[in-house]
Amino acid sequence: MLSKGEITKDRILAEASLVFNRKGINATSVSDLLTATGTTRGNLYFHFSGKQALALAVLNREREQFMDFLDQSLSKGTPGKALDNFLQQAYTKHQQTNFIGGCLFGNTALEASDSTPVFANLIMVVFNDWIEKVESVILAAQQSQEVRADLPAHDLAATIVATIEGGIMQSRLFKTADPLRNCLNTLRTMLNLQPAADQETP
């Protein structure tokens, strides 16, 4: 059972994640965090030494959750079906938020790449791990002849990640599912990937 302090810390991390995702880490003030989390300044600083420490804790927490999401969504059925399931789950994940906030990692990459190396380095690890996980499934799908095998698996994986991020960004901007849906269906075409017969594509 979590202690009262651990429960408070988890709540601060969850609420801070939403604020950082919508406003950006640099644009979020301590006052914004206090309002969102409903905690006091003293309580916030008891758990975290400052906004940067809180942001790093949020990014690491989100990274762990995202890696779990990838592992689960990329392990359904054959390699080809696992890839298709991942594309479907990525769509569902953002559709459920009505495309508000977008991707915390993509947002932070744009915001921090030229200004905050400590954030940028962590985000690079996230993207590299993401590409590596997708690449391993593509390799297996190529061997099972479920996706095209005339292009390197790493290049396909990197393209998938970049395309998804672009689709998320545009769906967030226009507040419609169309950009992300179109990107995912284009990826299916590029991969020569057929969705499962019993699965509705986004």
ZAROMAR-302862 format. One record per residue: residue number from 1; residue in one letter; x, y, z of N, C-alpha, C in turn. Coordinates in pm, whole numbers, plus 50000, padded with zeros to 5 digits. Layout:
> k:r:n_x:n_y:n_z:ca_x:ca_y:ca_z:c_x:c_y:c_z
> NUM:a:X:Y:Z:X:Y:Z:X:Y:Z;
...
This chain:
> k:r:n_x:n_y:n_z:ca_x:ca_y:ca_z:c_x:c_y:c_z
> 1:m:50084:49880:50000:50000:50000:50000:50088:50125:50000;
> 2:l:50052:50222:49914:50130:50344:49907:50105:50430:50030;
> 3:s:50210:50499:50072:50195:50592:50183:50125:50719:50134;
> 4:k:50083:50801:50229:50017:50927:50194:50109:51014:50110;
> 5:g:50238:51016:50145:50334:51096:50070:50352:51044:49928;
> 6:e:50355:50913:49911:50370:50854:49777:50247:50882:49691;
> 7:i:50129:50878:49754:50006:50908:49681:50007:51053:49634;
> 8:t:50050:51143:49721:50059:51284:49685:50159:51306:49572;
> 9:k:50273:51240:49581:50376:51253:49477:50325:51203:49343;
> 10:d:50256:51090:49342:50201:51035:49217:50097:51130:49157;
> 11:r:50017:51191:49244:49915:51285:49195:49981:51408:49134;
> 12:i:50086:51458:49198:50158:51573:49143:50216:51539:49006;
> 13:l:50275:51421:48993:50334:51381:48865:50227:51370:48756;
> 14:a:50113:51310:48789:50007:51292:48689:49950:51426:48643;
> 15:e:49924:51516:48738:49866:51645:48701:49969:51732:48631;
> 16:a:50093:51727:48676:50199:51806:48611:50220:51762:48468;
> 17:s:50207:51632:48443:50223:51580:48308:50121:51643:48213;
> 18:l:49998:51657:48257:49894:51718:48173:49925:51864:48143;
> 19:v:49972:51935:48245:50004:52077:48226:50123:52094:48133;
> 20:f:50229:52017:48155:50347:52027:48070:50311:51993:47925;
> 21:n:50224:51896:47908:50189:51853:47773:50112:51962:47698;
> 22:r:50027:52033:47768:49944:52134:47702:50016:52268:47687;
> 23:k:50095:52308:47788:50157:52439:47784:50303:52437:47743;
> 24:g:50366:52320:47757:50510:52313:47739:50579:52332:47872;
> 25:i:50694:52268:47889:50763:52274:48018:50810:52416:48049;
> 26:n:50873:52481:47951:50928:52614:47977:50819:52717:48005;
> 27:a:50704:52702:47939:50596:52799:47955:50514:52775:48081;
> 28:t:50532:52661:48145:50457:52630:48266:50526:52692:48387;
> 29:s:50452:52767:48464:50507:52830:48584:50480:52743:48706;
> 30:v:50549:52773:48814:50522:52701:48939:50379:52726:48983;
> 31:s:50330:52848:48960:50191:52879:48995:50094:52791:48917;
> 32:d:50125:52767:48789:50042:52677:48708:50038:52538:48771;
> 33:l:50153:52491:48815:50163:52357:48874:50088:52349:49006;
> 34:l:50097:52454:49086:50026:52455:49214:49875:52452:49191;
> 35:t:49829:52529:49092:49686:52531:49061:49639:52395:49012;
> 36:a:49717:52334:48922:49677:52207:48862:49679:52092:48962;
> 37:t:49779:52093:49050:49795:51981:49143:49718:52001:49273;
> 38:g:49678:52125:49300:49605:52152:49423:49691:52136:49547;
> 39:t:49821:52149:49530:49911:52134:49644:49972:52268:49680;
> 40:t:50043:52272:49790:50108:52395:49834:50250:52401:49780;
> 41:r:50306:52520:49778:50444:52536:49732:50539:52452:49819;
> 42:g:50516:52454:49949:50603:52378:50038:50594:52228:50012;
> 43:n:50473:52180:49986:50456:52039:49958:50520:52000:49826;
> 44:l:50508:52088:49726:50569:52061:49596:50720:52051:49610;
> 45:y:50778:52146:49683:50924:52146:49698:50973:52041:49797;
> 46:f:50883:51986:49875:50921:51874:49960:50951:51751:49876;
> 47:h:50871:51733:49768:50887:51615:49683:50986:51638:49568;
> 48:f:50997:51763:49522:51084:51793:49408:51161:51921:49435;
> 49:s:51289:51922:49398:51374:52037:49430:51339:52161:49348;
> 50:g:51267:52143:49238:51229:52256:49154:51153:52208:49033;
> 51:k:51119:52303:48945:51039:52268:48826:51115:52172:48734;
> 52:q:51245:52191:48719:51320:52103:48630:51324:51960:48683;
> 53:a:51342:51947:48814:51342:51814:48874:51206:51747:48857;
> 54:l:51098:51825:48872:50964:51771:48852:50944:51731:48706;
> 55:a:50990:51814:48614:50975:51784:48471:51050:51656:48434;
> 56:l:51170:51640:48487:51247:51518:48460:51176:51395:48516;
> 57:a:51119:51410:48635:51046:51298:48695:50923:51264:48611;
> 58:v:50855:51366:48560:50739:51343:48474:50780:51273:48345;
> 59:l:50888:51320:48283:50933:51260:48157:50975:51114:48178;
> 60:n:51042:51087:48288:51083:50949:48315:50962:50860:48343;
> 61:r:50865:50914:48415:50742:50838:48443:50668:50809:48312;
> 62:e:50655:50910:48228:50586:50892:48100:50663:50797:48009;
> 63:r:50795:50803:48017:50877:50712:47936:50851:50567:47975;
> 64:e:50847:50539:48104:50820:50402:48150:50682:50355:48103;
> 65:q:50584:50442:48114:50448:50405:48073:50441:50384:47922;
> 66:f:50513:50467:47846:50511:50454:47701:50581:50327:47656;
> 67:m:50691:50291:47721:50759:50166:47686:50669:50046:47715;
> 68:d:50593:50053:47825:50497:49946:47854:50389:49940:47745;
> 69:f:50343:50056:47702:50244:50064:47594:50299:50000:47466;
> 70:l:50424:50030:47433:50484:49972:47313:50497:49820:47325;
> 71:d:50544:49775:47439:50562:49631:47458:50429:49557:47444;
> 72:q:50323:49614:47499:50192:49549:47493:50134:49554:47352;
> 73:s:50141:49670:47288:50077:49685:47158:50154:49614:47047;
> 74:l:50284:49590:47068:50366:49525:46966:50381:49374:46990;
> 75:s:50295:49318:47072:50308:49175:47104:50179:49098:47078;
> 76:k:50096:49149:46989:49967:49086:46962:49973:49006:46832;
> 77:g:49971:48874:46842:49965:48790:46723:50095:48784:46646;
> 78:t:50085:48766:46516:50203:48758:46431:50271:48895:46427;
> 79:p:50396:48902:46381:50464:49033:46374:50385:49136:46294;
> 80:g:50328:49093:46180:50251:49186:46100:50128:49236:46173;
> 81:k:50058:49146:46240:49940:49186:46317:49979:49274:46435;
> 82:a:50097:49247:46492:50144:49331:46603:50170:49474:46556;
> 83:l:50229:49488:46438:50252:49622:46383:50120:49694:46359;
> 84:d:50025:49623:46300:49895:49684:46273:49825:49721:46403;
> 85:n:49836:49635:46504:49776:49664:46633:49839:49789:46695;
> 86:f:49970:49802:46681:50038:49921:46733:49986:50047:46666;
> 87:l:49969:50045:46534:49917:50162:46464:49776:50195:46513;
> 88:q:49694:50092:46531:49558:50112:46579:49558:50169:46721;
> 89:q:49642:50115:46808:49647:50162:46946:49701:50305:46956;
> 90:a:49795:50340:46869:49847:50477:46867:49735:50574:46832;
> 91:y:49654:50535:46734:49540:50618:46694:49440:50632:46810;
> 92:t:49404:50519:46871:49307:50520:46979:49355:50603:47097;
> 93:k:49483:50591:47128:49542:50663:47242:49519:50814:47229;
> 94:h:49537:50867:47110:49523:51012:47091:49380:51053:47061;
> 95:q:49304:50964:47000:49162:50993:46978:49090:51011:47111;
> 96:q:49129:50934:47211:49064:50941:47342:49087:51074:47412;
> 97:t:49191:51145:47374:49218:51277:47432:49161:51390:47346;
> 98:n:49089:51353:47238:49039:51451:47142:49152:51534:47084;
> 99:f:49270:51472:47078:49389:51532:47017:49432:51660:47089;
> 100:i:49402:51667:47217:49447:51778:47300:49580:51738:47365;
> 101:g:49678:51823:47357:49807:51796:47420:49907:51733:47326;
> 102:g:49863:51636:47247:49956:51571:47155:50048:51475:47227;
> 103:c:50171:51466:47180:50271:51375:47237:50369:51454:47322;
> 104:l:50379:51421:47449:50469:51492:47539:50613:51486:47490;
> 105:f:50653:51372:47434:50791:51357:47389:50818:51441:47264;
> 106:g:50724:51440:47171:50740:51524:47053:50737:51672:47088;
> 107:n:50644:51709:47177:50635:51849:47219:50765:51894:47285;
> 108:t:50819:51810:47373:50940:51847:47445:51061:51848:47353;
> 109:a:51063:51759:47254:51173:51759:47157:51179:51893:47085;
> 110:l:51065:51943:47041:51061:52071:46971:51099:52186:47063;
> 111:e:51055:52177:47186:51077:52286:47281:51220:52289:47335;
> 112:a:51277:52172:47358:51402:52166:47436:51527:52135:47355;
> 113:s:51512:52096:47231:51628:52048:47155:51742:52149:47150;
> 114:d:51709:52277:47140:51812:52379:47126:51838:52458:47254;
> 115:s:51767:52423:47361:51777:52507:47480:51801:52433:47611;
> 116:t:51755:52308:47619:51763:52235:47747:51818:52096:47723;
> 117:p:51950:52080:47720:52010:51950:47687:51965:51836:47776;
> 118:v:51940:51862:47903:51903:51754:47993:51770:51692:47951;
> 119:f:51677:51775:47902:51551:51722:47850:51572:51657:47714;
> 120:a:51648:51723:47629:51671:51672:47493:51736:51534:47496;
> 121:n:51832:51515:47585:51901:51385:47592:51806:51274:47634;
> 122:l:51716:51304:47728:51620:51204:47771:51524:51169:47656;
> 123:i:51480:51271:47583:51387:51248:47472:51454:51167:47362;
> 124:m:51583:51190:47338:51655:51110:47239:51654:50962:47276;
> 125:v:51668:50933:47403:51663:50794:47449:51526:50734:47419;
> 126:v:51421:50812:47446:51284:50764:47420:51267:50730:47273;
> 127:f:51306:50820:47185:51287:50797:47042:51375:50682:46992;
> 128:n:51496:50673:47041:51582:50562:46999:51525:50427:47044;
> 129:d:51475:50423:47167:51415:50298:47216:51288:50263:47139;
> 130:w:51210:50365:47106:51088:50345:47029:51121:50286:46892;
> 131:i:51214:50346:46824:51254:50298:46692:51308:50155:46700;
> 132:e:51387:50128:46802:51447:49995:46818:51339:49888:46838;
> 133:k:51238:49919:46919:51131:49822:46943:51051:49795:46815;
> 134:v:51020:49900:46740:50946:49883:46616:51031:49808:46513;
> 135:e:51159:49842:46508:51250:49777:46414:51255:49626:46435;
> 136:s:51259:49582:46560:51268:49439:46587:51144:49365:46537;
> 137:v:51027:49429:46548:50905:49365:46501:50900:49368:46348;
> 138:i:50948:49475:46287:50953:49480:46141:51044:49371:46086;
> 139:l:51158:49350:46149:51249:49244:46105:51177:49109:46106;
> 140:a:51104:49084:46212:51031:48957:46222:50920:48951:46116;
> 141:a:50854:49064:46091:50748:49067:45991:50804:49050:45850;
> 142:q:50924:49100:45827:50988:49079:45697:51021:48931:45677;
> 143:q:51067:48868:45781:51101:48726:45772:50977:48640:45749;
> 144:s:50863:48684:45803:50738:48610:45784:50663:48657:45660;
> 145:q:50726:48748:45585:50671:48800:45459:50536:48870:45479;
> 146:e:50521:48938:45593:50399:49013:45620:50413:49161:45583;
> 147:v:50538:49208:45568:50562:49345:45523:50673:49342:45419;
> 148:r:50690:49450:45350:50792:49458:45246:50931:49437:45305;
> 149:a:51017:49373:45228:51151:49341:45277:51259:49405:45192;
> 150:d:51220:49499:45102:51319:49561:45013:51381:49687:45072;
> 151:l:51338:49726:45191:51395:49842:45259:51442:49799:45398;
> 152:p:51550:49860:45449:51601:49822:45581:51496:49843:45691;
> 153:a:51490:49749:45784:51393:49757:45893:51411:49884:45975;
> 154:h:51537:49923:45995:51561:50045:46074:51504:50168:46004;
> 155:d:51522:50178:45873:51470:50293:45800:51318:50295:45805;
> 156:l:51255:50180:45792:51110:50173:45800:51061:50213:45940;
> 157:a:51130:50165:46042:51091:50197:46180:51104:50347:46207;
> 158:a:51214:50406:46162:51234:50550:46183:51128:50630:46108;
> 159:t:51090:50584:45989:50986:50652:45912:50851:50641:45981;
> 160:i:50822:50525:46037:50697:50506:46110:50688:50605:46226;
> 161:v:50794:50614:46305:50793:50703:46422:50777:50849:46378;
> 162:a:50853:50889:46276:50845:51028:46229:50707:51060:46173;
> 163:t:50648:50965:46101:50516:50987:46041:50408:50997:46148;
> 164:i:50415:50910:46247:50317:50915:46357:50327:51048:46429;
> 165:e:50449:51092:46459:50465:51220:46529:50409:51335:46446;
> 166:g:50431:51333:46315:50376:51438:46230:50225:51435:46227;
> 167:g:50168:51314:46223:50023:51302:46223:49961:51350:46353;
> 168:i:50026:51318:46464:49978:51363:46595:49980:51516:46601;
> 169:m:50090:51575:46555:50103:51721:46558:49993:51788:46477;
> 170:q:49965:51735:46356:49864:51798:46272:49723:51774:46327;
> 171:s:49698:51656:46381:49566:51632:46441:49544:51721:46562;
> 172:r:49651:51747:46637:49639:51839:46750:49610:51980:46701;
> 173:l:49678:52021:46595:49660:52156:46542:49519:52177:46488;
> 174:f:49472:52082:46406:49343:52099:46340:49226:52042:46421;
> 175:k:49258:51973:46532:49157:51913:46619:49063:51821:46539;
> 176:t:49124:51736:46458:49049:51637:46382:49135:51513:46367;
> 177:a:49070:51398:46356:49142:51272:46345:49203:51250:46207;
> 178:d:49158:51327:46108:49195:51300:45970:49346:51293:45944;
> 179:p:49427:51389:45991:49570:51381:45961:49637:51255:46014;
> 180:l:49609:51220:46138:49672:51101:46195:49619:50976:46126;
> 181:r:49489:50970:46100:49432:50854:46031:49497:50836:45894;
> 182:n:49510:50945:45820:49570:50937:45687:49716:50892:45694;
> 183:c:49788:50942:45794:49928:50902:45810:49940:50752:45838;
> 184:l:49854:50701:45925:49860:50560:45960:49823:50471:45842;
> 185:n:49724:50511:45766:49686:50432:45650:49793:50437:45541;
> 186:t:49862:50550:45530:49973:50560:45435:50088:50470:45478;
> 187:l:50111:50461:45609:50214:50370:45660:50179:50226:45625;
> 188:r:50053:50189:45639:50011:50053:45603:50041:50025:45455;
> 189:t:50012:50123:45371:50039:50107:45228:50189:50095:45203;
> 190:m:50266:50180:45268:50411:50178:45250:50470:50043:45291;
> 191:l:50417:49986:45397:50467:49858:45449:50410:49737:45374;
> 192:n:50311:49760:45290:50234:49649:45231:50169:49566:45342;
> 193:l:50118:49637:45442:50062:49573:45560:49911:49572:45551;
> 194:q:49853:49455:45571:49709:49441:45568:49655:49432:45710;
> 195:p:49557:49516:45746:49499:49506:45881:49424:49375:45898;
> 196:a:49413:49332:46022:49338:49209:46050:49194:49223:46003;
> 197:a:49140:49113:45954:49006:49115:45895:48900:49161:45993;
> 198:d:48920:49131:46123:48819:49165:46224:48848:49297:46292;
> 199:q:48941:49378:46236:48980:49502:46302:48946:49621:46215;
> 200:e:48874:49716:46272:48839:49838:46199:48958:49931:46200;
> 201:t:49002:49975:46083:49117:50064:46074:49074:50206:46109;
> 202:p:49165:50285:46162:49129:50423:46196:49106:50506:46070;
